[in-house]
Amino acid sequence: MKAKFALVALLFTCYSCRSVQQTQSNLFNFEEYKTISKPTTKQDSAIVFINLIHNKMFKEAEKIFPSMFKIDVSPFIRKGTDYSPYLGGVGEFALEYMNTFEMMALAVFLEHQYNTHNDVYDMLLSTSLDLDSTNVAAMFLLAKLRYEQDVKDDAYFLVQHMYRLEPENKEVSELYTFFEKNHKPLENNLPSFKEFINEEVHYRDFE
């Protein structure tokens, strides 16, 4: 498996150029995974927030996490003549979101609002999972990123863990069936989940 971004240093800056996004089929649909009508927990609120961000309903999303919309990311924005501006790192503001669901919501917010570098987006989602290894919503988002960036072994590994935790979820079950039918079996000597999310990943940069 490809290496993942270490979670030891949350505060870092990524100076490399923006990763080239790859076009893939819409296999992972977060809204199909889970939609909450009346949030009652932090997890519910984070999921509602993410769906609102995905649907560009920013005013409604701001009511859930108003502090996120006040974050100053300007020191971490990278600009160049041959690529679009992107968010290349995070600062101390991330320490205000050290609950697994808040960190997941922050990752999605920054990615949508500031064109986050894939290394940074991956690191934030991995941090969310380091805080709580049962956060299936964060696994879903990380699996989607890895799959769309052609790290499909990793996506399959994550989907297997999702299925163990939420086999009754229709979207998770369909993803599991898809990988079982269309992906070669993973190697036998697999890392633990903790080892998996603490390894490095580096995505392809702008060329």
N, C-alpha and C positions, 0 to 999 in steps of 0.2 A: 504493500500500500504506500501511496505517496505520503510524505511527511506532512504533519500539521503544525500550525503556528503555536509555539510554546506559550503557555498562559502565565508563566512566572512574572513577566513584565507587562502589566496592563498599560502602563504609560510609556508609549514609544512613538516614534515617528517613522513613517515609511516614505522614503524619498524617491523610490522608483516610480516609473510612469504608470499611467492607468492601464489596467488589464484590458485586453481586447475581449469583448463579450462574444460568446459563441451562440449562434442560433440553434435552438433545440425545440422539439415538440413540447407542448404545454402538458407535460406529464404530471407535474406537481402543482396542484391548485390549492392554496392554503385555505381559501374560503370554502372549498368543498370539504377540506379536512375538518374544519370546525367553525361554526357560526353561533355566537351567543346573543340571545335576545335581551336578557336581563342579567347583566353581570353582578355577581355577589361576592366574588373573590378576586384577589390580585391576579390570578391566572386568567380569570374571565375578562377582567379589565384590559389586560395586555393583549388578549386575542381580539377583543373588540377594537382596540386601538390599531392593531396591525391591519385588520380588514378595512378600517376607515382610511388608513394611510394608503393601502393598495388601491383603494377606490378614489383617492385624491379628495377625500372629504376632510380637509385639514381643520376647518373650524370646529367640527364635531370632535375630531381627535384631540385638539388642543384642550378641550374641557377635561380630558382624562389625565393627560400629562402636560399641564401648562408650562412647567419648568423647562421641558425639552425645547420648546419654541423660543426660549430666551438664551439658549447656549450660544456662546461666541466661539465658533470654530475657525475663525479667520486665520489664527496662527498655524493651522494645520492644512490649509488649502494649498494645493500645489498647482501652479499654472505654467503653461508652456506654449510655444508657438505652433506645435504640431499635434496637440491633443487638448481635449476639453479639460477645464479645471476639475479637480477631484479632491476628495478628503483623504489625506495620506497618513493620518494618525489621530490619536485621541489624547486628551489631557486629563487633568485632575477632575474635570466635570464628570467623567465616567464613574468616579468613586461614589458619586451620589446615587448610583443606580446598581447597587451591589446585591439586590434581590434577583434571583434567576429570571423572573418574569419581566422585571423592569429593565434588566440588561438586554433581554431579547427584544423588547419594545424599542429600546434605544438603538440597537443595531439596525432594525428595520427603518426607523425614523431617519437616521443618518444616511443610510444607503439611498433612500428615496429623495431626501432633501439636498444632499451634498455630493452625490455621485461617489460614494465611498469606494476606495480601492478594495479589490476582492480580498487581499491579505487582511485588511483591517476588519471587513465585514465578517470574514471567517473567524478571526480572533475573538470578536465580540460574541458571536454565537457560541463558540467553544467555551468562552468564559461563562456564559449562561449555563452551559451544561456542566461545567466544572463546579458551579454553585449547586446544581441539582441535576443529577444524572437521570432523573425520571421525567424531565421536562420534554415531553414528546413533541410539543409545538416547536421548540428550538431544534430538535432533531430533524423535524420535517423541513425547516428552513435551511438547515445546514446540508441536508441530503439534496435538496433542490439545487443549491449552489454548486456542490461537488458534481452532481450529475450534469448540470448545464455547462460546467467547465471540463467535462470529459474525465472526471475522476470517478468513474462509475463503480469501481470496487468499493470505494468509500461510501458512496450513496447506498449501495446494496447492504453494506455492513450496518449502516444507520437504520435502514428500513427493517432489517431483521430485528434490531433492538426495539424499534417502534412497535412492531407486530407482537413482540413478547409482552409489551406493556399495555397495548390497546388493540387486541385482536378483533374486538367487536366494532371498531371504527371502520366504516365502509371504505373511506379513502385509503386508509392504512392497509386494509385487507387487499384492496385492488392493486396497490403499489407492490405489496409483497408477492402477490400472484404474478404480476408483470415481471418482476425480477427473477422469480423462480423459473419462469418459462423462457425468458430471453437473455439471461445472464449465466455465464459459466459459474460453477460452484466456487466459492471462495476457498483460499488455501486453508489447510488444517491448522497451521500454527498462527492463529489470530491473536492480536493483542487484547488485553482487557479493555473495557470501555474507557477507563481512566487513562490508560496508556495511549489509546487512540486519540482522545481529544487533547492530549498534552504534547503530541508530536507536531512538528512544523509543517506548514504548507506554504508554497510560494507559487502564485499563479503567473501565467505568461503576461509580460508587460507590453506596452505599446511599442510597436516596431515601425 
